[in-house]
Amino acid sequence: MRQVVLDTETTGLEVGQGHRVIEIGAVELVGRKLTGRHFHRYLNPERDVDDGAYAVHGLSREFLADKPRFADVAQDFLAFVTDAELIIHNAPFDLAFLDQELARVPGAPARLADFCRVTDSLALARHKHPGQKNNLDALCRRYQVDNSARDLHGALLDAEILADVYLAMTGGQTLLFGAEEGGADADGRTVPAVRRLAPDRPPLAIVRASVDELGAHERLLDLIDQRARGGSVWRRDGAGG
């Protein structure tokens, strides 16, 4: 399964006011593992950047003046995301801006959602944690994801952080034994730590039952068959011993 975790930065908040995408960052997951492949571009919006937006991401019109336009990178962008499941935090916001950019490119698809399945990680977080803060910083605290490098918003950095959050939120292994604490969530409640196995760990040993152990297991099932109404459930419907 191929997934692309994506984020954008824009010149302002309202797509209806002609604001534009100025940065796209995306990272690839295959089988729920980061592959190292990513897409990252700064874009010339050909317009001013709102002061409020600049305070968030620090990208000025002067910095972006020599960067390519969206139309110049559209083909590479589409090649990277086509047929992937897109993971986006507050997906309607990013999709509205990206669809507007696509509309400016002759021959481009009308909507990203027409050729990518989209998962809104914000909607997922709200479902899992109703009534709590579910912005990216709050989720980092809740799932113990390091976001110390996030002084300003940046599309690629935020996509990388969101990938860690998404993996933890949808399948991160919390402690099964013991009472080790992982800190506090966005509402001050203690949550268990998320432990991740090192990517370079040696493979886990597979210990198979010995002949004597298998024999003892079968004898136990024989005893259950004799004493339990309906016999052993382990031998029903071909379950085997």
Secondary structure in CASP SS format (residue, H / E / C, confidence):
PFRMAT SS
TARGET T0000
AUTHOR 0000-0000-0000
METHOD secondary structure of the structure
MODEL  1
M C 1.00
R E 1.00
Q E 1.00
V E 1.00
V E 1.00
L E 1.00
D E 1.00
T E 1.00
E E 1.00
T E 1.00
T C 1.00
G C 1.00
L C 1.00
E C 1.00
V H 1.00
G H 1.00
Q H 1.00
G C 1.00
H C 1.00
R C 1.00
V E 1.00
I E 1.00
E E 1.00
I E 1.00
G E 1.00
A E 1.00
V E 1.00
E E 1.00
L E 1.00
V E 1.00
G C 1.00
R C 1.00
K E 1.00
L E 1.00
T E 1.00
G E 1.00
R E 1.00
H E 1.00
F E 1.00
H E 1.00
R E 1.00
Y E 1.00
L C 1.00
N C 1.00
P C 1.00
E C 1.00
R C 1.00
D C 1.00
V C 1.00
D C 1.00
D H 1.00
G H 1.00
A H 1.00
Y H 1.00
A H 1.00
V H 1.00
H H 1.00
G C 1.00
L C 1.00
S C 1.00
R H 1.00
E H 1.00
F H 1.00
L H 1.00
A C 1.00
D C 1.00
K C 1.00
P C 1.00
R C 1.00
F H 1.00
A H 1.00
D H 1.00
V H 1.00
A H 1.00
Q H 1.00
D H 1.00
F H 1.00
L H 1.00
A H 1.00
F H 1.00
V H 1.00
T C 1.00
D C 1.00
A C 1.00
E E 1.00
L E 1.00
I E 1.00
I E 1.00
H C 1.00
N C 1.00
A H 1.00
P H 1.00
F H 1.00
D H 1.00
L H 1.00
A H 1.00
F H 1.00
L H 1.00
D H 1.00
Q H 1.00
E H 1.00
L H 1.00
A H 1.00
R C 1.00
V C 1.00
P C 1.00
G C 1.00
A C 1.00
P C 1.00
A C 1.00
R C 1.00
L H 1.00
A H 1.00
D H 1.00
F C 1.00
C C 1.00
R E 1.00
V E 1.00
T E 1.00
D E 1.00
S H 1.00
L H 1.00
A H 1.00
L H 1.00
A H 1.00
R H 1.00
H H 1.00
K H 1.00
H C 1.00
P C 1.00
G C 1.00
Q C 1.00
K C 1.00
N C 1.00
N C 1.00
L H 1.00
D H 1.00
A H 1.00
L H 1.00
C H 1.00
R H 1.00
R H 1.00
Y H 1.00
Q C 1.00
V C 1.00
D C 1.00
N C 1.00
S C 1.00
A C 1.00
R C 1.00
D C 1.00
L C 1.00
H C 1.00
G C 1.00
A H 1.00
L H 1.00
L H 1.00
D H 1.00
A H 1.00
E H 1.00
I H 1.00
L H 1.00
A H 1.00
D H 1.00
V H 1.00
Y H 1.00
L H 1.00
A H 1.00
M H 1.00
T H 1.00
G H 1.00
G C 1.00
Q C 1.00
T E 1.00
L C 1.00
L C 1.00
F C 1.00
G C 1.00
A C 1.00
E C 1.00
E E 1.00
G E 1.00
G E 1.00
A E 1.00
D C 1.00
A C 1.00
D C 1.00
G C 1.00
R C 1.00
T E 1.00
V E 1.00
P E 1.00
A C 1.00
V E 1.00
R C 1.00
R C 1.00
L C 1.00
A C 1.00
P C 1.00
D C 1.00
R C 1.00
P C 1.00
P C 1.00
L C 1.00
A C 1.00
I C 1.00
V C 1.00
R C 1.00
A C 1.00
S C 1.00
V H 1.00
D H 1.00
E H 1.00
L H 1.00
G H 1.00
A H 1.00
H H 1.00
E H 1.00
R H 1.00
L H 1.00
L H 1.00
D H 1.00
L H 1.00
I H 1.00
D H 1.00
Q H 1.00
R H 1.00
A C 1.00
R C 1.00
G C 1.00
G C 1.00
S C 1.00
V H 1.00
W H 1.00
R H 1.00
R H 1.00
D H 1.00
G H 1.00
A C 1.00
G C 1.00
G C 1.00
END
